[in-house]
Amino acid sequence: MFDYIKGVLTNKNYPYCTVECNNIGYNILINNRTLAKLGDINSDIKIYLKLIHKEDLMSLCGFIKKEDRVIFDILTSVSGIGTKAAFALLDEFETSELISLVVEENAKVISRTKGIGAKMAQKIVLELKDKLTKIDVNAQILTAKSSSSTVSNETIAQAGTILQSLGYNQNEYSSALETAITQLKKDDAQELLKETLKILSVF
């Protein structure tokens, strides 16, 4: 129903911020990591939104980056993971780090999140790994540009798959991915994803 809101930041008082748009103030639920990235009061801001509709409550959740919203949606698709737990996971880990932990099946590190025990962390890994790696990416298109790079074809293909899972199409991310490859000095999937997302967030 809502994609994003652009307006003036009039309040930031965790766990909410208020954005005024066309003389209406929207109260938006946020986590600590988003709070830290908000600008000054009375500054212009753009926040990606997710409407949570329960029987007795409607609320707007806000995210500075659209990939954070996608991961939030994916996390809350796991039975037992609600808004609070998903926000806690996104507070504990950067999006690229959390994705890498799931893909690497590192439930032990995920379980260090407040409110997420060992069993829930394992469940997150089991249910989400396929969702993040199910898209078939044409690796030849991506790897042809990286013959002189230290980054492996497998790492590039994995990054492309996850970027598509986050809602980016190949035309959107290919240039950013190519730039990130040239900047990387080691074959590290998490760093490649992190750098690519950083480049994409500038545009």
Phi and psi in degrees as GROMACS dihedral restraints (atoms count N, CA, C in turn):
[ dihedral_restraints ]
;  ai    aj    ak    al  type     phi  dphi    fc
    3     4     5     6     1  -114.5    20    10
    4     5     6     7     1   140.7    20    10
    6     7     8     9     1  -103.3    20    10
    7     8     9    10     1   -59.1    20    10
    9    10    11    12     1  -154.4    20    10
   10    11    12    13     1   168.9    20    10
   12    13    14    15     1  -130.2    20    10
   13    14    15    16     1   136.8    20    10
   15    16    17    18     1  -117.7    20    10
   16    17    18    19     1   129.0    20    10
   18    19    20    21     1  -173.9    20    10
   19    20    21    22     1  -152.7    20    10
   21    22    23    24     1  -109.5    20    10
   22    23    24    25     1   130.1    20    10
   24    25    26    27     1   -75.5    20    10
   25    26    27    28     1   113.6    20    10
   27    28    29    30     1  -107.4    20    10
   28    29    30    31     1   -12.9    20    10
   30    31    32    33     1  -159.5    20    10
   31    32    33    34     1   142.4    20    10
   33    34    35    36     1  -142.7    20    10
   34    35    36    37     1    95.6    20    10
   36    37    38    39     1  -131.7    20    10
   37    38    39    40     1    94.7    20    10
   39    40    41    42     1   -45.7    20    10
   40    41    42    43     1   134.1    20    10
   42    43    44    45     1   -96.2    20    10
   43    44    45    46     1    27.7    20    10
   45    46    47    48     1  -128.4    20    10
   46    47    48    49     1   155.5    20    10
   48    49    50    51     1  -132.3    20    10
   49    50    51    52     1   159.6    20    10
   51    52    53    54     1  -121.6    20    10
   52    53    54    55     1   129.1    20    10
   54    55    56    57     1  -118.0    20    10
   55    56    57    58     1   124.7    20    10
   57    58    59    60     1   -94.7    20    10
   58    59    60    61     1   127.7    20    10
   60    61    62    63     1  -139.1    20    10
   61    62    63    64     1   121.7    20    10
   63    64    65    66     1    53.8    20    10
   64    65    66    67     1    45.1    20    10
   66    67    68    69     1    67.3    20    10
   67    68    69    70     1    17.2    20    10
   69    70    71    72     1  -119.0    20    10
   70    71    72    73     1   131.6    20    10
   72    73    74    75     1   -95.7    20    10
   73    74    75    76     1   122.1    20    10
   75    76    77    78     1  -102.2    20    10
   76    77    78    79     1   120.7    20    10
   78    79    80    81     1   -86.8    20    10
   79    80    81    82     1   118.6    20    10
   81    82    83    84     1  -121.2    20    10
   82    83    84    85     1   128.6    20    10
   84    85    86    87     1   -78.3    20    10
   85    86    87    88     1   130.8    20    10
   87    88    89    90     1  -135.5    20    10
   88    89    90    91     1   165.9    20    10
   90    91    92    93     1  -104.1    20    10
   91    92    93    94     1   177.8    20    10
   93    94    95    96     1   -64.1    20    10
   94    95    96    97     1   -37.5    20    10
   96    97    98    99     1   -65.3    20    10
   97    98    99   100     1   -39.2    20    10
   99   100   101   102     1   -67.6    20    10
  100   101   102   103     1   -41.3    20    10
  102   103   104   105     1   -55.7    20    10
  103   104   105   106     1   -42.1    20    10
  105   106   107   108     1   -67.2    20    10
  106   107   108   109     1   -21.6    20    10
  108   109   110   111     1   -96.6    20    10
  109   110   111   112     1    -4.2    20    10
  111   112   113   114     1   -69.7    20    10
  112   113   114   115     1   151.1    20    10
  114   115   116   117     1   -81.2    20    10
  115   116   117   118     1  -163.2    20    10
  117   118   119   120     1   -77.4    20    10
  118   119   120   121     1   156.0    20    10
  120   121   122   123     1   -57.4    20    10
  121   122   123   124     1   139.4    20    10
  123   124   125   126     1    76.1    20    10
  124   125   126   127     1     9.1    20    10
  126   127   128   129     1   -91.1    20    10
  127   128   129   130     1   157.0    20    10
  129   130   131   132     1   -73.8    20    10
  130   131   132   133     1   144.5    20    10
  132   133   134   135     1  -149.3    20    10
  133   134   135   136     1   152.3    20    10
  135   136   137   138     1  -126.7    20    10
  136   137   138   139     1   125.2    20    10
  138   139   140   141     1  -128.6    20    10
  139   140   141   142     1   129.4    20    10
  141   142   143   144     1   -77.5    20    10
  142   143   144   145     1   140.6    20    10
  144   145   146   147     1  -118.2    20    10
  145   146   147   148     1   150.4    20    10
  147   148   149   150     1  -134.1    20    10
  148   149   150   151     1   121.3    20    10
  150   151   152   153     1   -86.5    20    10
  151   152   153   154     1   123.9    20    10
  153   154   155   156     1  -104.3    20    10
  154   155   156   157     1   119.5    20    10
  156   157   158   159     1  -120.0    20    10
  157   158   159   160     1   108.1    20    10
  159   160   161   162     1  -112.6    20    10
  160   161   162   163     1   173.3    20    10
  162   163   164   165     1   -57.8    20    10
  163   164   165   166     1   -40.0    20    10
  165   166   167   168     1  -114.6    20    10
  166   167   168   169     1    10.1    20    10
  168   169   170   171     1  -157.0    20    10
  169   170   171   172     1   138.9    20    10
  171   172   173   174     1  -125.7    20    10
  172   173   174   175     1   132.6    20    10
  174   175   176   177     1  -146.2    20    10
  175   176   177   178     1   154.4    20    10
  177   178   179   180     1  -105.2    20    10
  178   179   180   181     1   126.7    20    10
  180   181   182   183     1  -101.0    20    10
  181   182   183   184     1   140.3    20    10
  183   184   185   186     1  -119.1    20    10
  184   185   186   187     1   147.0    20    10
  186   187   188   189     1  -142.6    20    10
  187   188   189   190     1   137.4    20    10
  189   190   191   192     1   -72.6    20    10
  190   191   192   193     1   -37.1    20    10
  192   193   194   195     1  -112.4    20    10
  193   194   195   196     1   140.7    20    10
  195   196   197   198     1   -68.2    20    10
  196   197   198   199     1   -28.4    20    10
  198   199   200   201     1   -67.9    20    10
  199   200   201   202     1   -27.4    20    10
  201   202   203   204     1   -65.8    20    10
  202   203   204   205     1   -38.0    20    10
  204   205   206   207     1   -66.8    20    10
  205   206   207   208     1   -39.1    20    10
  207   208   209   210     1   -62.7    20    10
  208   209   210   211     1   -45.2    20    10
  210   211   212   213     1   -65.1    20    10
  211   212   213   214     1   -37.6    20    10
  213   214   215   216     1   -57.9    20    10
  214   215   216   217     1   -46.0    20    10
  216   217   218   219     1   -61.4    20    10
  217   218   219   220     1   -43.2    20    10
  219   220   221   222     1   -66.0    20    10
  220   221   222   223     1   -42.0    20    10
  222   223   224   225     1   -63.1    20    10
  223   224   225   226     1   -43.8    20    10
  225   226   227   228     1   -74.0    20    10
  226   227   228   229     1    -5.6    20    10
  228   229   230   231     1   -78.1    20    10
  229   230   231   232     1   -12.9    20    10
  231   232   233   234     1   -81.5    20    10
  232   233   234   235     1   128.3    20    10
  234   235   236   237     1   -58.8    20    10
  235   236   237   238     1   127.2    20    10
  237   238   239   240     1    97.9    20    10
  238   239   240   241     1   -10.5    20    10
  240   241   242   243     1  -102.7    20    10
  241   242   243   244     1   110.2    20    10
  243   244   245   246     1  -104.3    20    10
  244   245   246   247     1  -167.4    20    10
  246   247   248   249     1   -57.2    20    10
  247   248   249   250     1   -46.9    20    10
  249   250   251   252     1   -61.6    20    10
  250   251   252   253     1   -46.7    20    10
  252   253   254   255     1   -67.7    20    10
  253   254   255   256     1   -39.8    20    10
  255   256   257   258     1   -64.4    20    10
  256   257   258   259     1   -42.1    20    10
  258   259   260   261     1   -63.7    20    10
  259   260   261   262     1   -38.6    20    10
  261   262   263   264     1   -62.3    20    10
  262   263   264   265     1   -41.8    20    10
  264   265   266   267     1   -64.4    20    10
  265   266   267   268     1   -40.0    20    10
  267   268   269   270     1   -75.7    20    10
  268   269   270   271     1   -17.0    20    10
  270   271   272   273     1   -78.3    20    10
  271   272   273   274     1   -38.4    20    10
  273   274   275   276     1   -73.3    20    10
  274   275   276   277     1   -36.2    20    10
  276   277   278   279     1  -130.6    20    10
  277   278   279   280     1   145.0    20    10
  279   280   281   282     1   -65.2    20    10
  280   281   282   283     1   153.5    20    10
  282   283   284   285     1   -53.5    20    10
  283   284   285   286     1   -47.5    20    10
  285   286   287   288     1   -63.7    20    10
  286   287   288   289     1   -36.9    20    10
  288   289   290   291     1   -67.8    20    10
  289   290   291   292     1   -43.4    20    10
  291   292   293   294     1   -64.1    20    10
  292   293   294   295     1   -42.4    20    10
  294   295   296   297     1   -59.9    20    10
  295   296   297   298     1   -45.6    20    10
  297   298   299   300     1   -62.5    20    10
  298   299   300   301     1   -39.0    20    10
  300   301   302   303     1   -63.5    20    10
  301   302   303   304     1   -39.2    20    10
  303   304   305   306     1   -67.0    20    10
  304   305   306   307     1   -47.9    20    10
  306   307   308   309     1   -62.3    20    10
  307   308   309   310     1   -36.8    20    10
  309   310   311   312     1   -84.0    20    10
  310   311   312   313     1    -0.3    20    10
  312   313   314   315     1    59.6    20    10
  313   314   315   316     1    39.3    20    10
  315   316   317   318     1   -93.9    20    10
  316   317   318   319     1    71.5    20    10
  318   319   320   321     1   -66.0    20    10
  319   320   321   322     1   -28.5    20    10
  321   322   323   324     1   -60.6    20    10
  322   323   324   325     1   -44.6    20    10
  324   325   326   327     1   -71.4    20    10
  325   326   327   328     1   -39.8    20    10
  327   328   329   330     1   -59.9    20    10
  328   329   330   331     1   -35.2    20    10
  330   331   332   333     1   -69.3    20    10
  331   332   333   334     1    -9.8    20    10
  333   334   335   336     1   -75.3    20    10
  334   335   336   337     1    -9.8    20    10
  336   337   338   339     1   -66.0    20    10
  337   338   339   340     1   135.9    20    10
  339   340   341   342     1   -58.6    20    10
  340   341   342   343     1   125.9    20    10
  342   343   344   345     1    88.2    20    10
  343   344   345   346     1    -4.1    20    10
  345   346   347   348     1  -112.3    20    10
  346   347   348   349     1   107.7    20    10
  348   349   350   351     1   -84.1    20    10
  349   350   351   352     1  -179.4    20    10
  351   352   353   354     1   -62.0    20    10
  352   353   354   355     1   -41.6    20    10
  354   355   356   357     1   -66.5    20    10
  355   356   357   358     1   -42.2    20    10
  357   358   359   360     1   -67.6    20    10
  358   359   360   361     1   -38.6    20    10
  360   361   362   363     1   -61.6    20    10
  361   362   363   364     1   -41.5    20    10
  363   364   365   366     1   -65.3    20    10
  364   365   366   367     1   -38.1    20    10
  366   367   368   369     1   -64.9    20    10
  367   368   369   370     1   -39.7    20    10
  369   370   371   372     1   -60.3    20    10
  370   371   372   373     1   -45.9    20    10
  372   373   374   375     1   -62.0    20    10
  373   374   375   376     1   -47.7    20    10
  375   376   377   378     1   -63.4    20    10
  376   377   378   379     1   -40.0    20    10
  378   379   380   381     1   -84.5    20    10
  379   380   381   382     1   -25.4    20    10
  381   382   383   384     1  -102.3    20    10
  382   383   384   385     1   -20.5    20    10
  384   385   386   387     1   -57.9    20    10
  385   386   387   388     1   -46.2    20    10
  387   388   389   390     1   -64.4    20    10
  388   389   390   391     1   -36.2    20    10
  390   391   392   393     1   -65.4    20    10
  391   392   393   394     1   -31.7    20    10
  393   394   395   396     1   -87.0    20    10
  394   395   396   397     1   -17.4    20    10
  396   397   398   399     1  -125.5    20    10
  397   398   399   400     1    17.3    20    10
  399   400   401   402     1   -83.6    20    10
  400   401   402   403     1   -17.3    20    10
  402   403   404   405     1   -81.9    20    10
  403   404   405   406     1   133.1    20    10
  405   406   407   408     1   -85.6    20    10
  406   407   408   409     1   115.2    20    10
  408   409   410   411     1  -104.3    20    10
  409   410   411   412     1   137.5    20    10
  411   412   413   414     1   -74.9    20    10
  412   413   414   415     1    93.4    20    10
  414   415   416   417     1   -64.0    20    10
  415   416   417   418     1   -28.3    20    10
  417   418   419   420     1   -60.4    20    10
  418   419   420   421     1   -38.6    20    10
  420   421   422   423     1   -62.9    20    10
  421   422   423   424     1   -38.6    20    10
  423   424   425   426     1   -79.8    20    10
  424   425   426   427     1   -42.5    20    10
  426   427   428   429     1   -79.4    20    10
  427   428   429   430     1   -18.5    20    10
  429   430   431   432     1   -61.2    20    10
  430   431   432   433     1   -25.6    20    10
  432   433   434   435     1   -89.9    20    10
  433   434   435   436     1     0.4    20    10
  435   436   437   438     1  -123.7    20    10
  436   437   438   439     1    25.1    20    10
  438   439   440   441     1   -61.9    20    10
  439   440   441   442     1   -28.2    20    10
  441   442   443   444     1   -98.0    20    10
  442   443   444   445     1     7.4    20    10
  444   445   446   447     1   -92.2    20    10
  445   446   447   448     1   156.9    20    10
  447   448   449   450     1   -82.5    20    10
  448   449   450   451     1    -6.2    20    10
  450   451   452   453     1   -82.5    20    10
  451   452   453   454     1   130.1    20    10
  453   454   455   456     1   -76.1    20    10
  454   455   456   457     1   159.2    20    10
  456   457   458   459     1   -60.0    20    10
  457   458   459   460     1   -38.7    20    10
  459   460   461   462     1   -62.7    20    10
  460   461   462   463     1   -42.4    20    10
  462   463   464   465     1   -64.3    20    10
  463   464   465   466     1   -42.3    20    10
  465   466   467   468     1   -65.2    20    10
  466   467   468   469     1   -44.2    20    10
  468   469   470   471     1   -63.4    20    10
  469   470   471   472     1   -40.2    20    10
  471   472   473   474     1   -63.5    20    10
  472   473   474   475     1   -42.9    20    10
  474   475   476   477     1   -62.6    20    10
  475   476   477   478     1   -42.2    20    10
  477   478   479   480     1   -63.1    20    10
  478   479   480   481     1   -41.5    20    10
  480   481   482   483     1   -60.3    20    10
  481   482   483   484     1   -46.5    20    10
  483   484   485   486     1   -68.2    20    10
  484   485   486   487     1   -38.5    20    10
  486   487   488   489     1   -61.3    20    10
  487   488   489   490     1   -38.3    20    10
  489   490   491   492     1   -69.3    20    10
  490   491   492   493     1   -35.2    20    10
  492   493   494   495     1   -62.9    20    10
  493   494   495   496     1   -28.3    20    10
  495   496   497   498     1   -84.2    20    10
  496   497   498   499     1     0.2    20    10
  498   499   500   501     1   101.8    20    10
  499   500   501   502     1     1.6    20    10
  501   502   503   504     1   -87.0    20    10
  502   503   504   505     1   138.8    20    10
  504   505   506   507     1   -92.8    20    10
  505   506   507   508     1   167.8    20    10
  507   508   509   510     1   -62.4    20    10
  508   509   510   511     1   -34.2    20    10
  510   511   512   513     1   -64.1    20    10
  511   512   513   514     1   -32.5    20    10
  513   514   515   516     1   -74.7    20    10
  514   515   516   517     1   -39.8    20    10
  516   517   518   519     1  -102.3    20    10
  517   518   519   520     1   -14.5    20    10
  519   520   521   522     1   -60.1    20    10
  520   521   522   523     1   -42.9    20    10
  522   523   524   525     1   -66.3    20    10
  523   524   525   526     1   -43.3    20    10
  525   526   527   528     1   -64.7    20    10
  526   527   528   529     1   -40.4    20    10
  528   529   530   531     1   -64.9    20    10
  529   530   531   532     1   -41.9    20    10
  531   532   533   534     1   -61.8    20    10
  532   533   534   535     1   -42.8    20    10
  534   535   536   537     1   -63.5    20    10
  535   536   537   538     1   -43.7    20    10
  537   538   539   540     1   -62.4    20    10
  538   539   540   541     1   -36.8    20    10
  540   541   542   543     1   -60.7    20    10
  541   542   543   544     1   -42.7    20    10
  543   544   545   546     1   -69.3    20    10
  544   545   546   547     1   -22.5    20    10
  546   547   548   549     1   -87.2    20    10
  547   548   549   550     1   -20.3    20    10
  549   550   551   552     1   -79.8    20    10
  550   551   552   553     1   138.1    20    10
  552   553   554   555     1  -106.7    20    10
  553   554   555   556     1     0.1    20    10
  555   556   557   558     1  -147.1    20    10
  556   557   558   559     1   161.8    20    10
  558   559   560   561     1   -85.4    20    10
  559   560   561   562     1    88.4    20    10
  561   562   563   564     1  -135.0    20    10
  562   563   564   565     1   111.3    20    10
  564   565   566   567     1   -62.9    20    10
  565   566   567   568     1   -40.8    20    10
  567   568   569   570     1   -64.4    20    10
  568   569   570   571     1   -43.4    20    10
  570   571   572   573     1   -66.8    20    10
  571   572   573   574     1   -37.4    20    10
  573   574   575   576     1   -64.5    20    10
  574   575   576   577     1   -44.6    20    10
  576   577   578   579     1   -64.4    20    10
  577   578   579   580     1   -43.6    20    10
  579   580   581   582     1   -60.5    20    10
  580   581   582   583     1   -46.6    20    10
  582   583   584   585     1   -67.4    20    10
  583   584   585   586     1   -38.5    20    10
  585   586   587   588     1   -64.8    20    10
  586   587   588   589     1   -44.3    20    10
  588   589   590   591     1   -63.9    20    10
  589   590   591   592     1   -35.6    20    10
  591   592   593   594     1   -64.1    20    10
  592   593   594   595     1   -42.6    20    10
  594   595   596   597     1   -66.4    20    10
  595   596   597   598     1   -43.8    20    10
  597   598   599   600     1   -62.8    20    10
  598   599   600   601     1   -33.5    20    10
  600   601   602   603     1   -70.9    20    10
  601   602   603   604     1   -16.1    20    10
  603   604   605   606     1   -74.3    20    10
  604   605   606   607     1   -30.1    20    10
